[in-house]
Amino acid sequence: MTIEPVAYADKSVLGRLLQLYLYDFTEFQPRELNAHGEFEYRYLDLYWAPDHGEKRYPFFIRSEGSLAGFAMVRFVNGVNVMSEFFVLRPYRRRGVGAAAARAVFAALPGRWLVPEVTANLAAQAFWHGVIDGVTGGRFDEVRDENGLTQRFTT
């Protein structure tokens, strides 16, 4: 498993993967297709032209050279935020996601927030396990009306 920064030339590839991710996510949050049969994701361009005071990091996840997913990180106010994280179904439950998450945390050391929506219990269990392993159990979890967020430092 490897992670690699997404070049601007590959923005359309990331955009297509985002469609799969957003479709999967309709299980937890209702979302409608636009007139072009696509799910809207208004932040994609910001990964190559971020707002003032922030940085954004898009990564492809590869397994044995094949595209297996992506991670999208936003750095704002001195904190890395895991904005989006997606592993294609054929690569799930094979350790690819956990290895990718650890690689992203290692690539961007510092303070982290990893939010999950309330209904996505599988994501909560995944992140809890990965973050516990990365931090040796030194993290906080905050639950509110938006879901669950882990806070930690790598």
GIFEN-V640830 format. One record per residue. N is the residue number from 1. OMEGA is omega in radians with two decimals (NA if undefined). Layout:
((N	OMEGA) (N	OMEGA))
This chain:
((1	3.05) (2	2.94) (3	3.10) (4	3.08) (5	3.11) (6	3.09) (7	3.11) (8	3.14) (9	3.14) (10	3.13) (11	-3.12) (12	3.08) (13	3.09) (14	3.11) (15	3.11) (16	3.07) (17	3.09) (18	3.11) (19	3.10) (20	3.11) (21	-3.11) (22	3.06) (23	3.10) (24	-3.06) (25	3.12) (26	3.04) (27	-3.05) (28	-3.14) (29	-3.13) (30	-3.12) (31	-3.12) (32	3.02) (33	3.05) (34	-3.09) (35	3.14) (36	-3.14) (37	-3.13) (38	3.00) (39	3.14) (40	2.98) (41	-2.97) (42	-3.04) (43	-3.01) (44	-3.12) (45	-3.13) (46	3.12) (47	3.06) (48	3.09) (49	-3.04) (50	3.05) (51	3.12) (52	3.08) (53	3.11) (54	3.02) (55	3.10) (56	-3.06) (57	3.02) (58	3.12) (59	2.88) (60	3.00) (61	3.11) (62	3.05) (63	-3.08) (64	3.10) (65	-3.11) (66	3.09) (67	-3.05) (68	3.14) (69	-3.13) (70	2.99) (71	3.13) (72	-3.05) (73	3.07) (74	3.11) (75	-3.11) (76	-3.14) (77	3.08) (78	-3.09) (79	2.99) (80	3.10) (81	3.07) (82	-3.06) (83	-3.13) (84	3.12) (85	-3.04) (86	3.03) (87	3.12) (88	-3.05) (89	-3.12) (90	-3.09) (91	-3.13) (92	3.11) (93	3.08) (94	3.13) (95	-3.12) (96	-3.12) (97	-3.14) (98	3.12) (99	3.12) (100	3.13) (101	3.11) (102	3.14) (103	3.11) (104	3.11) (105	3.14) (106	-3.12) (107	-3.08) (108	-3.10) (109	3.12) (110	3.14) (111	-3.07) (112	2.89) (113	3.07) (114	-3.14) (115	3.03) (116	3.12) (117	-3.05) (118	-3.03) (119	-3.06) (120	-3.09) (121	3.12) (122	3.11) (123	3.13) (124	3.13) (125	3.11) (126	-3.08) (127	3.11) (128	-3.12) (129	-3.13) (130	-3.09) (131	3.07) (132	3.13) (133	-3.12) (134	-3.02) (135	-3.05) (136	3.12) (137	-3.12) (138	3.09) (139	3.07) (140	3.00) (141	3.11) (142	3.11) (143	3.08) (144	-3.09) (145	-3.14) (146	-3.13) (147	-3.08) (148	3.09) (149	3.02) (150	3.09) (151	-3.10) (152	3.10) (153	3.08) (154	NA))
